[in-house]
Amino acid sequence: MAVCSVLDDNELYALEAIMSTRKLAANEMLLEEGEPKKRVFSLTSGVIRLYTSLPDGRRQIAGFLFPGDYIGLADDEVYSQSAEAVIPSVLCSFSARDMDELMGQFPKLKERLYQMTRIALRAARDNQLVLGRLAPVEKLASFLLLLSARAEQRGEPANPVHLVMNRIDIADYLGLTIETVSRSFTKLKTQGLIHLPDANTVEILSHRSLSAVAGINPHI
């Protein structure tokens, strides 16, 4: 899934020549909204949250990035969102200018980055579908199904769903209060749709029924 997946050995050497490694502790900032875009990143391990700061001081989390995701491709001269680590994370870091030059040399790299842009746009659409749900329990059900689908895309087990983000993150992503998120978890559990072995693990007991609550097709 990573940007380097389409490159042969010689092209990988060229990519590695402009690459450095960036390690982040949990909750450490990677980049801030409005900063000049100087570097782009490929996430190799961990999870990154993307968010926008609201005028009243609150934040709206726009999404979560997982290993293989690329950061900075869709931005122009400045970063459009802030990014920080949810858990300890490692990224490949590239000069934006060097990456642009490398894209000119290697058409496969350029095509791969365009493909990743399309994937990011689909992810943004998925995020909007989650946020577009009316009831809090619908939003949470959609979010859990989305995380399950993303895990499957990465070749990981789709069930149970492992929540590396805390309830505050989930609330800021769904546009809810922490109390509402907690009540929604309890409601899904009471309905027999999920099981919560611990605070960070969600076992989906009925994918079809959870999809019905979310109002989406069961195969998503």
SEKE-90850 format. One record per residue: residue number from 1; x, y, z of N, C-alpha, C in turn; residue in three letters. Coordinates in pm, whole numbers, plus 32768, in hexadecimal, padded with zeros to 4 digits. Example, Ala and Ser with C-alpha at 12.3 -4.5 7.8 and 13.67 -1.06 7.14 Angstrom:
! residues 2
 pos  npx  npy  npz capx capy capz  cpx  cpy  cpz code
   1 8527 7DC7 830C 84CE 7E3E 830C 8528 7EB6 830C  ALA
   2 8505 7F1F 82C4 8557 7F96 82CA 850A 8003 8313  SER
END
This chain:
! residues 220
 pos  npx  npy  npz capx capy capz  cpx  cpy  cpz code
   1 8052 7F87 8000 8000 8000 8000 8055 807F 8000  MET
   2 80D5 8072 8025 8129 80E9 8032 8151 8120 7FAA  ALA
   3 8187 819A 7FAC 81AC 81DD 7F2F 8218 8190 7EE3  VAL
   4 826D 8148 7F2A 82DE 8104 7EE9 82B9 807D 7EAE  CYS
   5 823C 8053 7EBB 8217 7FCB 7E96 8224 7FAE 7E01  SER
   6 8223 8015 7DAD 8227 8000 7D1C 82B3 800D 7CE2  VAL
   7 8315 802C 7D35 839B 804B 7D03 83F3 7FD0 7CFD  LEU
   8 844E 7FCE 7C9A 84B2 7F63 7C95 852C 7F8D 7CE6  ASP
   9 8592 7F39 7CE9 8604 7F52 7D41 8649 7FD7 7D25  ASP
  10 8663 7FF5 7CA5 86A9 8071 7C84 8658 80EB 7CAC  ASN
  11 85D5 80E3 7C98 857F 8153 7CBC 8574 8160 7D54  GLU
  12 8576 80EE 7D9A 8574 80F2 7E2C 85F2 8135 7E62  LEU
  13 8663 8119 7E25 86DF 8159 7E51 86D4 81F1 7E45  TYR
  14 869A 821F 7DD7 868A 82AF 7DC2 862C 82EB 7E2B  ALA
  15 85C3 82A0 7E4D 8565 82D0 7EB3 85A7 82D3 7F3C  LEU
  16 85F3 826B 7F5B 8636 8265 7FDD 869F 82D2 7FEC  GLU
  17 86D7 82FE 7F7B 8740 8364 7F80 870A 83EB 7FAF  ALA
  18 8689 8403 7F9D 864E 8483 7FC8 85FA 8473 8047  ILE
  19 85FF 83FD 8083 85A9 83DE 80F3 85F1 83EC 8178  MET
  20 85A9 8419 81DC 85D7 8414 8265 8566 83D9 82BA  SER
  21 8587 83B0 8333 8524 8372 838B 84F9 83D5 83F6  THR
  22 8479 83DC 840E 8441 8434 8476 83F6 83DD 84DA  ARG
  23 841C 83E7 8559 83D9 839C 85C2 838D 83FD 861B  LYS
  24 8313 83D8 863E 82BE 842C 8691 8291 83E0 870D  LEU
  25 8291 8424 877D 8255 83EC 87F6 81BE 8400 87EF  ALA
  26 8176 83BC 8844 80E5 83CE 8849 80C2 8460 8862  ALA
  27 8065 8495 8812 8033 851F 881A 8099 8588 87EE  ASN
  28 8107 855D 87B2 816A 85BD 877F 813D 85F2 86F8  GLU
  29 814E 8675 86E4 8125 86B7 8669 8185 8696 85F7  MET
  30 814E 8676 8583 819F 8662 850A 81A4 86E2 84B9  LEU
  31 8131 871E 84A3 812A 879B 8458 80AB 87E5 8481  LEU
  32 80AD 8868 846A 803F 88BD 8497 7FFA 88FD 8420  GLU
  33 7F78 8903 8428 7F26 8942 83C0 7F59 89CF 83A3  GLU
  34 7F6B 89ED 8322 7F97 8A72 82F9 802C 8A80 82E9  GLY
  35 807A 8A1E 8316 810B 8A23 8304 812E 8A0F 8271  GLU
  36 819C 8A4C 8243 81C8 8A33 81B8 81E4 899F 81A4  PRO
  37 81B9 896C 8133 81CD 88DF 8114 825C 88CA 80E2  LYS
  38 82AF 8893 8138 833A 8879 8115 835A 87E6 8108  LYS
  39 830F 8792 8150 832A 8703 814F 82A8 86B5 813F  ARG
  40 82B4 863D 8109 8244 85DE 80FF 8270 855F 8146  VAL
  41 820E 850C 816B 822C 849B 81C3 81DE 841F 8198  PHE
  42 821B 83AD 81B3 81D7 832C 81A4 81DC 82E7 822C  SER
  43 8168 82C5 8260 815F 8289 82E5 8183 81F5 82DD  LEU
  44 81E5 81CB 832C 820F 813E 832B 81DE 80F0 83A3  THR
  45 81CA 8134 8413 818F 80F2 8487 814D 815B 84E0  SER
  46 80E7 812E 852D 80A0 818A 8584 801F 81BD 8544  GLY
  47 7FE9 8226 857E 7F6D 8265 854D 7F7A 82FC 855D  VAL
  48 7F4D 8345 84F8 7F51 83D8 84F9 7EC2 840D 84F4  ILE
  49 7EA8 8474 8545 7E26 84B9 853B 7E38 853A 84EC  ARG
  50 7DDA 8556 8494 7DD6 85D4 844A 7D64 8628 8483  LEU
  51 7D7E 86A8 849D 7D14 86FA 84D7 7D20 878C 84AF  TYR
  52 7CB2 87D1 84BF 7CAA 8861 84A6 7C82 88A5 8528  THR
  53 7CC4 8912 8547 7CA2 8960 85BF 7C2E 89BD 85A0  SER
  54 7BC9 89BB 85F5 7B53 8A0F 85E1 7B66 8A96 8625  LEU
  55 7B1E 8AFD 85FA 7B2E 8B84 8633 7B1B 8B8B 86C9  PRO
  56 7AC6 8B32 8701 7AAC 8B36 8791 7B10 8AE5 87E2  ASP
  57 7B7B 8AB4 87A0 7BE3 8A6B 87E8 7BD4 89D4 87E4  GLY
  58 7B5F 89A5 87B9 7B4C 8915 87AE 7B92 88E1 8731  ARG
  59 7B95 885F 8722 7BD0 8823 86AB 7B6B 87C5 866B  ARG
  60 7B74 87BA 85E8 7B24 8758 859E 7B86 86F8 855C  GLN
  61 7B85 867B 858B 7BDC 8617 854E 7BA0 85EF 84C8  ILE
  62 7BF0 85FA 845F 7BC0 85DD 83D8 7BD2 854B 83B3  ALA
  63 7C2C 8506 83F7 7C42 847A 83D7 7CBE 8445 841B  GLY
  64 7CD2 83C4 840B 7D45 837F 8444 7D92 8339 83D5  PHE
  65 7E15 8343 83DA 7E6A 8304 8375 7EB0 828B 83B1  LEU
  66 7EC2 8225 835E 7EFD 81A7 8388 7F75 8185 8331  PHE
  67 7FC5 8121 8358 803B 80FF 8309 801C 80EC 8275  PRO
  68 806E 812B 8222 8059 812B 8192 801E 81AC 815F  GLY
  69 7FE0 81FA 81B8 7FA3 8279 818E 800E 82E4 817A  ASP
  70 7FED 8344 8126 804A 83AD 80FD 8016 8433 812E  TYR
  71 806F 8488 815A 8049 8508 8195 8087 857A 8145  ILE
  72 8034 85D5 8116 8065 864C 80D3 804E 8651 803E  GLY
  73 8021 85E4 8003 8013 85DF 7F72 7FA6 863E 7F41  LEU
  74 7F37 8646 7F8A 7EC6 8697 7F5E 7ED5 872A 7F84  ALA
  75 7F3B 874D 7FD2 7F4F 87D8 7FFB 7F99 8825 7F8C  ASP
  76 7F84 88A7 7F89 7FC8 88FA 7F24 8043 893D 7F63  ASP
  77 803D 89BF 7F7A 80B0 8A07 7FAF 80BB 89FA 8047  GLU
  78 804A 89E4 808A 8048 89D5 811C 7FFB 8957 813F  VAL
  79 8011 8926 81B9 7FC6 88B2 81E8 7F37 88DC 820C  TYR
  80 7ED7 8890 81DC 7E4B 88B4 81F0 7E15 8885 8277  SER
  81 7E5D 8827 82B8 7E32 87F3 8339 7EAC 87DA 8391  GLN
  82 7E96 87D8 8412 7F00 87B2 846F 7F04 8719 8479  SER
  83 7F79 86E5 8499 7F89 8654 84A5 7FDE 8637 8520  ALA
  84 7FB1 85D8 8571 7FFE 85AE 85E5 7FE8 851A 8600  GLU
  85 8045 84E0 8648 8041 8450 8660 7FD9 842E 86CB  ALA
  86 7F8B 83C5 86B0 7F31 8390 8715 7F7E 8337 8776  VAL
  87 7FD5 82E4 873C 802E 828B 8786 80B9 829D 874D  ILE
  88 8122 8269 878D 81A7 8275 8751 81A7 8249 86BF  PRO
  89 81DF 829C 8669 81D5 8286 85D9 825C 829F 8595  SER
  90 826E 825F 8523 82E7 8271 84D4 82BE 8291 8444  VAL
  91 8300 82F3 840A 82DF 831D 8382 835E 8329 832F  LEU
  92 834F 8310 82AD 83B5 8334 824D 839B 83C5 8225  CYS
  93 8402 8418 822A 83F2 84A6 8211 8441 84CC 8193  SER
  94 8402 851D 813C 8441 8546 80BF 8430 85DC 80AB  PHE
  95 8495 861C 8074 8485 86A6 8049 841B 86A9 7FDB  SER
  96 83BC 8705 7FE7 8353 870F 7F81 838F 872D 7EF8  ALA
  97 83F7 877F 7EF5 8437 87A1 7E75 847D 8727 7E3A  ARG
  98 84C5 86DC 7E8E 8508 8664 7E5D 84A4 85FD 7E2A  ASP
  99 8435 85F0 7E70 83D0 858F 7E45 8393 85B9 7DC0  MET
 100 837C 8639 7DAC 8349 8669 7D2C 83AA 8648 7CBB  ASP
 101 842C 865B 7CD4 8490 863C 7C6D 8494 85A7 7C4F  GLU
 102 8487 8556 7CB8 848B 84C5 7CA5 8410 8495 7C58  LEU
 103 839F 84D5 7C6F 8327 84B2 7C24 833B 84CC 7B8F  MET
 104 8387 8535 7B6E 83A4 8551 7AE2 83FE 84E8 7AA3  GLY
 105 8455 84AC 7AF4 84B2 8446 7AC1 8470 83BE 7AB3  GLN
 106 8415 839E 7B0D 83DC 8318 7B12 8343 8320 7B03  PHE
 107 8310 8308 7A8B 827E 830D 7A75 8230 82AF 7AD1  PRO
 108 826A 823B 7AF3 8223 81DE 7B4C 820C 821C 7BD5  LYS
 109 826C 8269 7C04 825E 82AC 7C86 81F0 8317 7C7D  LEU
 110 81F1 8361 7C10 818C 83C9 7BFC 8100 838C 7BF9  LYS
 111 80F1 831C 7BB0 8070 82DB 7BA6 8044 82A4 7C2E  GLU
 112 80A6 826E 7C7A 8086 8238 7CFE 8054 82A7 7D5B  ARG
 113 8093 831B 7D55 806A 838A 7DAA 7FE1 83C0 7D7F  LEU
 114 7FC6 83BF 7CFE 7F41 83E5 7CD1 7ED9 8381 7D03  TYR
 115 7EFE 8301 7D00 7EA4 829B 7D32 7E88 82B0 7DC7  GLN
 116 7EF1 82D3 7E12 7EE0 82EB 7EA0 7E8B 8367 7EB9  MET
 117 7E92 83C8 7E5F 7E3B 843D 7E6A 7DAA 8414 7E5B  THR
 118 7D90 83BD 7DFB 7D07 838D 7DE8 7CD7 833F 7E62  ARG
 119 7D30 82EE 7E9D 7D0D 82A4 7F16 7CEC 8304 7F88  ILE
 120 7D3E 836F 7F94 7D27 83D2 7FFD 7CA1 8419 7FE9  ALA
 121 7C7E 8432 7F6C 7BFD 8473 7F50 7B89 8416 7F73  LEU
 122 7B9A 8395 7F58 7B32 8336 7F7F 7B26 832E 8018  ARG
 123 7B9A 8334 805B 7B98 8332 80ED 7B50 83AE 8123  ALA
 124 7B68 8420 80E5 7B24 849B 810F 7A8D 848F 80F9  ALA
 125 7A67 844E 808B 79D9 8436 8072 799D 83DB 80DD  ARG
 126 79E8 8372 80FF 79BA 8317 8169 79A8 8363 81EC  ASP
 127 7A08 83BB 8209 79FE 840A 8284 7980 845F 8284  ASN
 128 7961 849B 8212 78E9 84EE 8209 786B 849A 821A  GLN
 129 786D 841F 81E6 77FA 83C7 81F8 77E5 83A5 828B  LEU
 130 7854 8391 82D3 7848 8376 8363 780D 83ED 83AB  VAL
 131 7842 8463 838D 7814 84DB 83D3 7787 8502 83AB  LEU
 132 775A 84D3 8337 76D6 84F6 8306 7666 84A9 834A  GLY
 133 7687 8443 8399 761F 83F9 83E0 75DE 8455 8448  ARG
 134 755C 8445 845B 7513 849F 84B4 7523 847A 8547  LEU
 135 750A 83FC 8568 750C 83D3 85F4 759A 83AE 861F  ALA
 136 75BF 83CD 869B 7646 83AA 86CB 7667 8316 86BC  PRO
 137 7607 82BE 86D7 7622 822F 86CD 763C 8207 863B  VAL
 138 75FD 824C 85DC 7617 8233 854E 76A5 825D 852A  GLU
 139 76D0 82CF 8560 7758 82FE 8545 77BF 829C 857B  LYS
 140 77A9 826C 85F6 7809 8210 8632 780C 818C 85E7  LEU
 141 7796 8158 85C0 7791 80DC 8574 77DC 80EB 84F0  ALA
 142 77CA 815C 84AC 780F 8175 842E 78A6 817C 8443  SER
 143 78CF 81BB 84AF 795D 81C9 84CE 799D 8140 84E6  PHE
 144 795B 80EC 8532 7991 8066 854E 799C 8014 84CE  LEU
 145 7938 801D 8478 793D 7FD4 83FA 79AB 800A 839F  LEU
 146 79C0 808C 83A3 7A2B 80C9 8353 7AB4 8098 8382  LEU
 147 7AC9 8095 8405 7B48 8064 843A 7B5D 7FD1 8417  LEU
 148 7AF2 7F83 841C 7AFA 7EF6 83F9 7B22 7EE5 8368  SER
 149 7AE5 7F33 830F 7B05 7F2A 8280 7B94 7F56 8264  ALA
 150 7BC2 7FC0 82A8 7C4B 7FEF 8294 7CB0 7F86 82C2  ARG
 151 7C94 7F42 8330 7CEE 7ED9 8360 7CF7 7E69 82FA  ALA
 152 7C86 7E44 82C1 7C85 7DD9 825D 7CD5 7E02 81E1  GLU
 153 7CCC 7E80 81BA 7D19 7EB2 8148 7DAF 7EAA 8161  GLN
 154 7DD7 7EB8 81DF 7E66 7EB0 8201 7E94 7E20 8215  ARG
 155 7E39 7DBF 8202 7E5C 7D33 8215 7E58 7D07 82A5  GLY
 156 7E15 7D55 82FA 7E07 7D33 8387 7D7C 7CFB 83A1  GLU
 157 7D67 7CB6 8411 7CE1 7C83 8431 7C7C 7CF5 8439  PRO
 158 7C09 7CE1 83FB 7BA1 7D48 83FC 7B50 7D47 847D  ALA
 159 7B5B 7CDC 84C9 7B0E 7CCD 8544 7B5E 7C77 85A4  ASN
 160 7B73 7CA2 8621 7B3D 7D1B 865E 7B82 7D9B 862E  PRO
 161 7B41 7E0A 8647 7B78 7E8D 8625 7BCA 7EBF 869B  VAL
 162 7C46 7EE7 8680 7C9E 7F1A 86E9 7C9F 7FB3 86E5  HIS
 163 7C75 7FF0 8751 7C6D 8081 875A 7CEC 80B8 8799  LEU
 164 7D44 80ED 8747 7DBD 812B 877E 7DA1 81BA 87AA  VAL
 165 7D34 81F3 8775 7D0E 827A 879D 7CB4 8273 8819  MET
 166 7CB9 82DC 886C 7C67 82DB 88E6 7BDC 8313 88CA  ASN
 167 7B8A 8315 8931 7B00 8343 8920 7AF9 83D8 88FD  ARG
 168 7B5A 8426 892A 7B5D 84B4 8907 7B73 84C3 8871  ILE
 169 7BD0 8476 883A 7BE9 8479 87AA 7B6C 8453 875D  ASP
 170 7B2B 83E9 8789 7AB2 83BA 8744 7A46 8426 8749  ILE
 171 7A37 8465 87BD 79D3 84D0 87CC 79F3 8545 876F  ALA
 172 7A71 856D 8769 7A98 85DE 8714 7A8D 85BC 8680  ASP
 173 7A98 853D 865E 7A86 8512 85D3 79F2 8510 85AE  TYR
 174 79A0 84D9 8606 7912 84CA 85E8 78C1 8549 8604  LEU
 175 78FF 85AC 8644 78B6 8626 8665 7855 8613 86D7  GLY
 176 787C 85BF 8738 7828 859F 87AA 7871 85BE 882C  LEU
 177 782C 85B6 889A 786D 85C0 891D 78A0 8536 8945  THR
 178 78FD 8534 89A4 7931 84B4 89D5 78C1 8463 8A13  ILE
 179 7868 84A5 8A5C 77FA 845F 8A9D 779F 841D 8A36  GLU
 180 7786 8462 89C7 7731 842A 895E 7773 83B2 891D  THR
 181 77F6 83BB 8908 783F 8349 88CF 7835 82D0 892B  VAL
 182 7847 82E7 89AC 783F 8279 8A0D 77B3 823A 8A0E  SER
 183 774D 828E 8A0A 76C4 825B 8A07 76A9 820B 8987  ARG
 184 76E4 8238 8919 76CF 81F3 889A 7713 816A 889B  SER
 185 778A 8161 88D6 77CB 80DF 88E6 7771 8081 8938  PHE
 186 773C 80B7 89A6 76E7 8067 89FE 7669 8038 89B6  THR
 187 7630 808F 8964 75B6 806C 891B 75D1 7FFB 88B8  LYS
 188 7640 8005 886D 7662 7F9B 880D 767E 7F17 8854  LEU
 189 76BD 7F21 88C9 76D8 7EA9 8918 7655 7E6C 894C  LYS
 190 75FC 7EBF 897F 757C 7E90 89B4 7528 7E4D 8948  THR
 191 7532 7E81 88CF 74E7 7E4A 885E 7524 7DC8 882A  GLN
 192 7595 7D9F 8863 75D4 7D23 8838 761E 7D2D 87B4  GLY
 193 7644 7DA6 878D 7689 7DBA 870F 7721 7DB6 871E  LEU
 194 7752 7DDC 8794 77E2 7DDC 87AD 77FD 7DA2 8837  ILE
 195 7878 7D76 8849 78A9 7D4A 88CC 7927 7D99 88E8  HIS
 196 7937 7DC4 8965 79AA 7E17 898B 7A00 7DCC 89F1  LEU
 197 7A5F 7D7B 89C1 7AB9 7D34 8A1E 7B08 7D94 8A75  PRO
 198 7B2D 7E08 8A3A 7B6F 7E73 8A85 7B51 7EF6 8A3D  ASP
 199 7B84 7F63 8A76 7B61 7FE7 8A41 7B96 7FFE 89B4  ALA
 200 7BFC 7FB2 898B 7C3B 7FC9 8909 7C1D 7F5C 88A3  ASN
 201 7BC3 7F01 88C4 7BA2 7E93 8869 7B0C 7E8A 8858  THR
 202 7AE0 7E86 87DB 7A52 7E79 87BB 7A3F 7DFF 8762  VAL
 203 79F9 7D9D 8794 79D8 7D27 8744 794E 7D3D 8705  GLU
 204 794A 7D3C 8681 78CA 7D4C 863B 7884 7CC5 8638  ILE
 205 7811 7CBC 8679 77CA 7C3E 8685 7770 7C24 860C  LEU
 206 773F 7C8D 85CE 76EC 7C7E 8557 770D 7CEF 84F7  SER
 207 775D 7CD0 8493 7785 7D35 8432 770C 7D6A 83E7  HIS
 208 76B0 7D10 83C3 763A 7D39 8378 75E1 7D95 83CC  ARG
 209 75CD 7D72 8448 7577 7DC3 849E 75B7 7E4A 84BD  SER
 210 763A 7E4A 84D0 767F 7EC9 84E9 7678 7F21 846E  LEU
 211 7683 7EE5 83F8 7676 7F30 837C 75E9 7F6A 836E  SER
 212 7585 7F1E 839A 74FC 7F50 8394 74EA 7FC9 83EF  ALA
 213 7527 7FC5 8465 7522 8039 84BF 7566 80B1 847E  VAL
 214 75D6 8098 843B 7621 8104 83FD 75DC 8137 837F  ALA
 215 7581 80E7 8348 753B 8111 82D0 758E 8105 8253  GLY
 216 75EC 80A2 8252 7640 808D 81DD 7637 7FFD 81B2  ILE
 217 766B 7FE0 813A 7664 7F59 8106 76B9 7EFC 815C  ASN
 218 768A 7E81 8177 76D1 7E25 81D0 775D 7E02 81A3  PRO
 219 777B 7E0C 811F 7800 7DE2 80EF 786A 7E4D 8105  HIS
 220 7842 7EC6 812F 78A5 7F31 8143 78EE 7F1D 81C6  ILE
END
